[in-house]
Protein backbone atom coordinates (compact mmCIF):
# COMPACT_ATOMS: atom_id res chain seq x y z
CA UNK A 1 0.00 0.00 0.00
CA UNK A 2 1.43 3.37 -1.03
CA UNK A 3 1.89 5.97 1.70
CA UNK A 4 -0.01 9.15 0.76
CA UNK A 5 2.10 12.23 0.06
CA UNK A 6 2.72 14.34 3.15
CA UNK A 7 0.73 17.59 3.28
CA UNK A 8 2.75 20.78 3.72
CA UNK A 9 1.20 24.16 4.61
CA UNK A 10 3.19 27.31 3.74
CA UNK A 11 2.19 30.39 5.75
CA UNK A 12 3.76 33.64 4.51
CA UNK A 13 2.32 37.03 3.64
CA UNK A 14 4.75 37.36 0.69
CA UNK A 15 3.16 35.86 -2.44
CA UNK A 16 6.52 35.43 -4.20
CA UNK A 17 7.93 33.45 -1.26
CA UNK A 18 4.85 31.21 -1.19
CA UNK A 19 5.01 30.51 -4.91
CA UNK A 20 8.75 29.79 -4.84
CA UNK A 21 8.44 27.47 -1.85
CA UNK A 22 5.45 25.73 -3.41
CA UNK A 23 7.45 25.00 -6.58
CA UNK A 24 10.33 23.58 -4.52
CA UNK A 25 8.12 21.39 -2.35
CA UNK A 26 5.79 20.09 -5.06
CA UNK A 27 8.89 19.07 -7.02
CA UNK A 28 9.86 16.93 -4.00
CA UNK A 29 6.55 15.06 -4.30
CA UNK A 30 4.62 16.61 -1.40
CA UNK A 31 1.06 17.93 -1.43
CA UNK A 32 1.16 21.70 -0.82
CA UNK A 33 -1.28 24.36 0.35
CA UNK A 34 -0.42 27.95 1.15
CA UNK A 35 -1.85 30.74 3.24
CA UNK A 36 -1.20 34.51 3.32
CA UNK A 37 -1.87 34.96 7.06
CA UNK A 38 -2.01 33.22 10.40
CA UNK A 39 -5.76 33.79 10.57
CA UNK A 40 -6.32 32.08 7.21
CA UNK A 41 -3.93 29.28 8.20
CA UNK A 42 -5.93 28.54 11.36
CA UNK A 43 -9.10 28.19 9.27
CA UNK A 44 -7.33 25.80 6.88
CA UNK A 45 -5.88 23.71 9.71
CA UNK A 46 -9.35 23.20 11.19
CA UNK A 47 -10.53 21.88 7.82
CA UNK A 48 -7.52 19.62 7.21
CA UNK A 49 -4.50 19.36 9.48
CA UNK A 50 -1.19 19.35 7.56
CA UNK A 51 1.74 17.05 8.27
CA UNK A 52 4.13 20.02 8.52
CA UNK A 53 3.88 23.82 8.57
CA UNK A 54 6.42 26.24 7.10
CA UNK A 55 5.75 29.47 8.96
CA UNK A 56 7.06 32.99 8.36
CA UNK A 57 7.93 34.78 11.59
CA UNK A 58 7.05 38.33 10.55
CA UNK A 59 3.42 38.68 9.45
CA UNK A 60 0.79 41.36 10.07
CA UNK A 61 -1.93 40.50 12.58
CA UNK A 62 -1.09 37.28 14.40
CA UNK A 63 2.66 36.78 14.09
CA UNK A 64 4.25 33.49 13.17
CA UNK A 65 5.61 33.08 16.69
CA UNK A 66 2.16 33.60 18.22
CA UNK A 67 0.59 31.15 15.76
CA UNK A 68 3.27 28.60 16.64
CA UNK A 69 2.54 29.06 20.35
CA UNK A 70 -1.20 28.56 19.79
CA UNK A 71 -0.76 25.41 17.73
CA UNK A 72 1.73 23.83 20.16
CA UNK A 73 -0.60 24.52 23.09
CA UNK A 74 -3.53 22.79 21.37
CA UNK A 75 -3.76 19.01 21.93
CA UNK A 76 -5.19 18.58 18.42
CA UNK A 77 -2.20 20.21 16.66
CA UNK A 78 0.76 19.98 19.06
CA UNK A 79 2.38 17.11 17.14
CA UNK A 80 2.49 18.99 13.80
CA UNK A 81 6.13 19.97 13.09
CA UNK A 82 6.49 23.73 12.65
CA UNK A 83 9.45 25.17 10.75
CA UNK A 84 10.08 28.89 11.01
CA UNK A 85 11.10 30.96 7.98
CA UNK A 86 13.37 33.81 9.07
CA UNK A 87 15.74 36.35 7.57
CA UNK A 88 19.47 35.76 8.02
CA UNK A 89 19.92 38.24 10.90
CA UNK A 90 16.73 37.49 12.84
CA UNK A 91 18.43 35.66 15.70
CA UNK A 92 16.01 36.99 18.33
CA UNK A 93 13.05 35.80 16.26
CA UNK A 94 14.53 32.33 15.86
CA UNK A 95 15.16 32.05 19.61
CA UNK A 96 11.65 33.28 20.43
CA UNK A 97 10.11 30.87 17.91
CA UNK A 98 11.99 27.87 19.29
CA UNK A 99 10.92 28.91 22.79
CA UNK A 100 7.30 28.94 21.50
CA UNK A 101 7.70 25.29 20.46
CA UNK A 102 8.92 25.45 16.85
CA UNK A 103 10.73 22.30 15.73
CA UNK A 104 13.24 23.87 13.35
CA UNK A 105 13.93 26.98 11.29
CA UNK A 106 15.12 27.87 7.79
CA UNK A 107 16.98 31.03 6.89
CA UNK A 108 15.62 32.61 3.72
CA UNK A 109 16.43 32.05 0.92
CA UNK A 110 16.21 28.29 1.47
CA UNK A 111 18.45 25.94 -0.51
CA UNK A 112 16.30 23.23 -2.21
CA UNK A 113 18.59 20.32 -1.20
CA UNK A 114 18.62 21.35 2.45
CA UNK A 115 14.87 21.91 2.34
CA UNK A 116 14.24 18.42 0.99
CA UNK A 117 16.51 16.68 3.51
CA UNK A 118 15.10 18.46 6.55
CA UNK A 119 11.47 18.08 5.47
CA UNK A 120 11.95 14.32 5.05
CA UNK A 121 13.54 14.06 8.50
CA UNK A 122 10.82 16.06 10.27
CA UNK A 123 7.93 14.26 8.57
CA UNK A 124 9.46 10.86 9.35
CA UNK A 125 9.84 11.86 13.01
CA UNK A 126 6.27 13.15 13.12
CA UNK A 127 4.90 9.85 11.80
CA UNK A 128 6.90 7.84 14.34
CA UNK A 129 5.61 9.99 17.23
CA UNK A 130 2.05 9.76 15.90
CA UNK A 131 2.29 5.96 15.71
CA UNK A 132 3.47 5.88 19.33
CA UNK A 133 0.56 8.10 20.38
CA UNK A 134 -1.87 5.82 18.54
CA UNK A 135 -0.33 2.75 20.20
CA UNK A 136 -0.75 4.39 23.62
CA UNK A 137 -4.38 5.15 22.79
CA UNK A 138 -4.94 1.53 21.75
CA UNK A 139 -3.44 0.20 24.97
CA UNK A 140 -5.50 2.66 27.03
CA UNK A 141 -8.65 1.43 25.28
CA UNK A 142 -7.59 -2.14 26.01
CA UNK A 143 -7.16 -1.29 29.69
CA UNK A 144 -10.67 0.20 29.84
CA UNK A 145 -11.99 -2.93 28.12
CA UNK A 146 -10.31 -5.06 30.78
CA UNK A 147 -11.82 -2.91 33.52
CA UNK A 148 -15.27 -3.33 31.97
CA UNK A 149 -15.05 -7.09 32.64
CA UNK A 150 -15.41 -6.38 36.35
CA UNK A 151 -18.50 -4.35 37.39
CA UNK A 152 -16.93 -3.80 40.82
CA UNK A 153 -14.20 -1.55 39.35
CA UNK A 154 -16.38 0.40 36.89
CA UNK A 155 -14.95 3.89 36.35
CA UNK A 156 -11.99 3.14 38.61
CA UNK A 157 -9.30 3.81 35.95
CA UNK A 158 -10.70 7.19 34.91
CA UNK A 159 -11.06 8.32 38.54
CA UNK A 160 -7.56 7.15 39.42
CA UNK A 161 -6.01 8.85 36.37
CA UNK A 162 -7.72 12.16 37.17
CA UNK A 163 -6.80 12.07 40.86
CA UNK A 164 -3.20 11.09 40.11
CA UNK A 165 -2.76 14.03 37.72
CA UNK A 166 -4.31 16.44 40.24
CA UNK A 167 -1.96 15.16 42.92
CA UNK A 168 1.03 15.45 40.56
CA UNK A 169 0.08 19.04 39.72
CA UNK A 170 -0.05 19.89 43.45
CA UNK A 171 3.46 18.44 43.77
CA UNK A 172 4.68 20.58 40.85
CA UNK A 173 5.64 17.65 38.63
CA UNK A 174 6.67 18.20 35.01
CA UNK A 175 4.67 17.46 31.86
CA UNK A 176 6.31 14.04 31.24
CA UNK A 177 5.64 12.90 34.81
CA UNK A 178 2.02 14.09 34.70
CA UNK A 179 1.52 12.18 31.46
CA UNK A 180 2.99 9.06 33.10
CA UNK A 181 0.61 9.45 36.04
CA UNK A 182 -2.38 9.78 33.70
CA UNK A 183 -1.41 6.70 31.69
CA UNK A 184 -0.51 4.83 34.86
CA UNK A 185 -4.01 5.46 36.17
CA UNK A 186 -5.48 3.92 33.04
CA UNK A 187 -2.97 1.10 32.64
CA UNK A 188 -2.16 -0.02 36.18
CA UNK A 189 -4.48 -3.05 35.96
CA UNK A 190 -3.40 -3.98 32.41
CA UNK A 191 -2.10 -7.34 33.67
CA UNK A 192 -5.63 -8.46 34.59
CA UNK A 193 -5.92 -9.52 30.94
CA UNK A 194 -4.07 -12.65 32.11
CA UNK A 195 -6.63 -13.38 34.85
CA UNK A 196 -9.52 -15.67 33.77
CA UNK A 197 -13.08 -14.39 34.26
CA UNK A 198 -13.81 -17.33 36.54
CA UNK A 199 -11.29 -15.96 39.04
CA UNK A 200 -11.73 -12.23 38.43
CA UNK A 201 -15.52 -12.42 38.87
CA UNK A 202 -15.66 -15.20 41.47
CA UNK A 203 -18.35 -14.28 44.04
CA UNK A 204 -16.86 -16.30 46.91
CA UNK A 205 -13.44 -16.51 48.57
CA UNK A 206 -10.41 -17.26 46.39
CA UNK A 207 -8.22 -20.30 46.87
CA UNK A 208 -4.53 -19.70 47.59
CA UNK A 209 -3.65 -20.51 43.95
CA UNK A 210 -6.32 -18.14 42.66
CA UNK A 211 -5.16 -15.36 44.97
CA UNK A 212 -1.58 -15.93 43.79
CA UNK A 213 -2.70 -15.51 40.17
CA UNK A 214 -4.50 -12.27 40.99
CA UNK A 215 -1.42 -10.96 42.82
CA UNK A 216 0.74 -11.56 39.74
CA UNK A 217 -1.19 -9.10 37.55
CA UNK A 218 1.13 -6.09 38.19
CA UNK A 219 4.11 -8.03 36.84
CA UNK A 220 2.07 -9.27 33.88
CA UNK A 221 1.06 -5.69 33.04
CA UNK A 222 4.67 -4.52 33.25
CA UNK A 223 5.73 -7.25 30.79
CA UNK A 224 2.96 -6.23 28.37
CA UNK A 225 4.12 -2.59 28.47
CA UNK A 226 7.84 -3.44 28.21
CA UNK A 227 8.16 -3.32 24.38
CA UNK A 228 6.96 0.31 24.26
CA UNK A 229 9.72 2.81 25.05
CA UNK A 230 7.12 5.54 25.33
CA UNK A 231 5.79 3.78 28.47
CA UNK A 232 9.15 3.71 30.27
CA UNK A 233 7.92 6.11 32.98
CA UNK A 234 4.61 4.26 33.28
CA UNK A 235 5.99 0.77 33.82
CA UNK A 236 7.04 1.35 37.48
CA UNK A 237 3.51 2.56 38.22
CA UNK A 238 2.03 -0.59 36.66
CA UNK A 239 4.46 -2.93 38.39
CA UNK A 240 4.36 -1.40 41.87
CA UNK A 241 0.82 -0.04 42.19
CA UNK A 242 0.06 -2.50 45.02
N, C-alpha and C positions, 0 to 999 in steps of 0.2 A: 504494500500500500504506500503510495507516494505521500510524503509529508507536505501539507499545503505551504505555499510561500509565506514567509513571515510578513506581517503587516507593519509598515513603518509610517509614523505620523511626523511630518515636518512642520514645526510651528515657528514662523518668522514673519515679521511685518514687511520685509523686503521681498518683493515679487521676484526679482532677479535671482536672489539667493535661493528661494524656494524652487524655481525652475531648474537652476543648475544642480542643486542637490537631488531633485527628482530624477533628472537624467542620469546622474551617477548611480543612484540606488536602483532604479528600474533596470539599468544595464547589469547590475549584480543579480537580478532575478527576484527581487523583492516586490511585494505589492505596496504601493505608495499612495498616501493621501497627504494633503497639505492644508495648512490653516494660517490666516493672516494675523490672528490674535489669540491670546489666551482664552478669552471668552468664547470664541468660536471653537477652539480646541476642546474646551470642556463639553460643549454640546455634542461634538463628534465622538468624544470618548464615551459618553453616555450611550450613544447609539451603537457603537462598536469599539471595544477596547483594542488598541494596537498592541503589538508585541514589543515595540520600542518607540520612544519619542525622542526626536532631535529638537532641541528647544533653545531658541535664541534668548539670551539673557536680557537684552535691552529692548523692551517693547512698550508702547503706550498702554495706558490702562493697567491691567494686571501684569506685572513683570514676569519674566521667565522664572526668576528665583521664587517668587510667591506662588506661581502655578506649581512648580516643583514641590514646594512645601505642602500645598493642598493635596496633591496627588499621593505623596508619600505618607500623609496622615490618614488617608482613606483606606480602609481595609480592602475595598474592592479594587483599588488601583496600586497599592503599595509595592506590588511585585513587578510592575512594569519598569524596565530599565529606562532611565532618563539621561540623555547625553546633552550637555550644555554646548551651545555654539557661542564662542566669545572672540573678541578681537585679541590681537597678540599681546597687548599691554594691560589687559583687564584682569590683573592678578586678584584684586580684591573681589571682583565679581565671581571668579572661579572658586575662590575660598568660600565665599558666602553661599554659592550654589551647592558645593559639596557638603557644607554644613547643613543645608536644607534637605539633603538626602540624595542629591544627584549621584549617579553611578560612574560617570566619566565626563570628560569634556573634550571638545575639538577646538583648536584655534583656527579661525578663518583666515585665508582660504584653506579648505581641507584637501589633502592629497587623496586621490581616488583609491590608491592601494592601501593606505593606512585606514581609510574609511571602511573598505571592504573587510579587512582583517579584524578590526575592532567590533564592527557590527556582528560578524559571525560569532566572535567570542562572547559578546554580551547576550545574544539571542540564545546561544547554546546554554549558557549559565541560567538564563531565565527559565528555559524549558526544564532543566534539571531541578531547579528549586520548585517549580510548579508541580512536577511529578511527585516530589517529596511531600508537598502540601496535600496533594490529592491522596497519597498513601496514608498520611496521618488522618485525613478525613474518613477514609475507608475503615481504618482500624478503630477510630472513635465510634463509627456507626456499628461496627462489630461488637464493641464493648457494650453499647446500649442495647443491642440485640440480646447479648448474653444476660444483661440485667433483666430484660423483659421476661426471661424464663422463670424468674422468681418473683412472685407478686409481693413478697415481704420486703424486697428492696426497691420497689418501684419509685423512681425519681431520685434515688440515693446518689447516683453519679453526678447528676446535674447540680444537686444541692451541695455536694462535697466540692465540686469544681469551683462553684461560685464562692463558697465560704473560704476555700484555700486561697483564691486570688485576693479576696478582701483582706485576709490575714497577711498575705505577702505584701500587699500595698501598705498596710499599717507598719510593717517592718521596714519599708523602704527598699524592697528588693528590686532588681533590675528587670528589664523587659524579658530577657531570656529565662530568668528564674520564674517570673510570673507565668510565662507560657508553659513552662514545665509543670508548675503547680496545677494549671488548668487541665492540661492533658493527663497529669497524674490522677486528678479527680475522676476523669472519665475512664481511664485505663487501669486503675489499680486492681480491679477484679477481673482483668482480662484472662487470667489463668483458669477461671471457672469454666472456660470452654472445655477443659479436660475432665470436669466433674460430671458424671452421668446424672440425668434428671432424677433417677430413682434415689440417689443420695442427696442431691441438692434440694429436692422437694419432699423429702421424707418427713412425714408428720410426727413420727415418734423419735425416741432417742437413737443416736447413731452408735454403731458398734465401734470398737477401737480402730479397726481397719478403715471403716468409713470416715471416722474423724481424722485419721492420718491422711487420707486422700484429700479431704477438704483443706487441711492445714498445708498441703503442698502447693495450693494454687498460686501463692505469690511467686514462688520459684518458677512455676510453669509460665506465668505471665511474663516474667523477666526473660525467659528463653525465647518466647514468641517475639518480644520487642527487640531482641539482641541484633538481628540483621540490619536494623534501621539506625544509621548514625544520627539521624535527626532526633531520635528518642534517647540519646545518651544521658541527658539530664533527668529524664523521666524514669529510666529503669530503676534507680535506687528507690524511688517512691513506690513503684510497683512491687519490688522485691521485699521492702521493709515496712509496708504499710500496717502490718500487725505488730 
